[in-house]
Amino acid sequence: MSNSVPRTVAIGGVYQHYKGHLYVVLFVGKDSNNDRNGEAMVVYISLSEPHAGAFRTRHLKEFIDQVQVDGQTVNRFEFLY
């Protein structure tokens, strides 16, 4: 993963999680937990059942990170449009 290309997050963009679910990014905020030093947080909403309409948060560095799936390195969230 050291070869990963830095990525940004598109506000209003639709993303697909590597497990298949779809999400819309609403905004990027700051973690208010003092232990995290104001780390950037992505706030997004699920478009997929059974959790459609549910709000989610994830640290930006995790949102744009890559994961290993069946021996392949893939983006945790892939931008669709």
C-alpha positions as CSV (number, residue, x, y, z in Angstrom):
1,M,0.0,0.0,0.0
2,S,3.0,2.3,0.0
3,N,2.5,2.7,-3.7
4,S,-1.0,4.1,-3.3
5,V,-1.8,7.3,-5.1
6,P,-3.1,10.2,-2.9
7,R,-6.9,10.6,-3.4
8,T,-9.4,13.3,-2.5
9,V,-13.1,12.9,-1.7
10,A,-15.8,14.5,-3.9
11,I,-18.5,16.1,-1.9
12,G,-21.8,14.9,-3.3
13,G,-20.0,12.0,-5.0
14,V,-21.4,8.5,-5.1
15,Y,-19.0,5.8,-3.9
16,Q,-19.1,2.0,-3.9
17,H,-17.7,0.3,-0.9
18,Y,-15.5,-2.7,-1.8
19,K,-18.3,-5.0,-0.3
20,G,-20.7,-3.5,-2.8
21,H,-22.9,-1.0,-0.9
22,L,-23.4,2.6,-2.3
23,Y,-22.9,5.8,-0.4
24,V,-23.1,9.6,-1.0
25,V,-20.4,11.8,0.6
26,L,-22.1,14.7,2.4
27,F,-19.1,16.6,3.8
28,V,-15.8,16.3,5.5
29,G,-15.6,17.5,9.1
30,K,-13.1,17.3,11.9
31,D,-13.1,14.7,14.7
32,S,-13.8,16.6,18.0
33,N,-12.1,13.8,20.1
34,N,-9.0,15.5,21.5
35,D,-7.1,12.2,21.2
36,R,-7.5,12.4,17.4
37,N,-6.2,16.0,17.1
38,G,-9.0,17.2,14.8
39,E,-8.5,14.5,12.2
40,A,-10.6,14.8,9.0
41,M,-13.8,12.7,9.1
42,V,-15.9,11.9,6.0
43,V,-19.7,12.0,6.7
44,Y,-21.7,10.0,4.2
45,I,-25.1,8.4,3.8
46,S,-26.0,4.9,2.7
47,L,-28.0,4.4,-0.5
48,S,-28.2,0.6,-0.2
49,E,-30.7,-1.5,1.7
50,P,-31.0,-2.5,4.5
51,H,-29.4,0.6,5.7
52,A,-30.6,3.2,3.1
53,G,-30.7,6.7,4.7
54,A,-28.3,5.8,7.6
55,F,-25.5,8.3,8.2
56,R,-22.0,7.0,8.6
57,T,-18.6,8.5,9.5
58,R,-15.1,7.3,8.8
59,H,-11.7,8.9,9.2
60,L,-10.6,10.4,5.8
61,K,-7.4,8.4,5.8
62,E,-9.4,5.2,6.2
63,F,-12.0,6.2,3.6
64,I,-9.4,6.7,0.9
65,D,-7.3,3.8,2.0
66,Q,-6.9,0.5,0.1
67,V,-7.6,-3.0,1.4
68,Q,-6.7,-6.5,0.4
69,V,-9.5,-8.6,-1.2
70,D,-8.7,-12.1,-2.5
71,G,-5.1,-11.2,-2.9
72,Q,-5.8,-7.9,-4.8
73,T,-5.3,-4.4,-3.5
74,V,-8.5,-2.3,-4.1
75,N,-9.8,1.0,-2.9
76,R,-12.0,0.8,0.2
77,F,-14.4,3.2,-1.5
78,E,-14.4,3.6,-5.3
79,F,-15.7,6.9,-6.8
80,L,-18.5,6.2,-9.3
81,Y,-19.8,9.6,-10.2
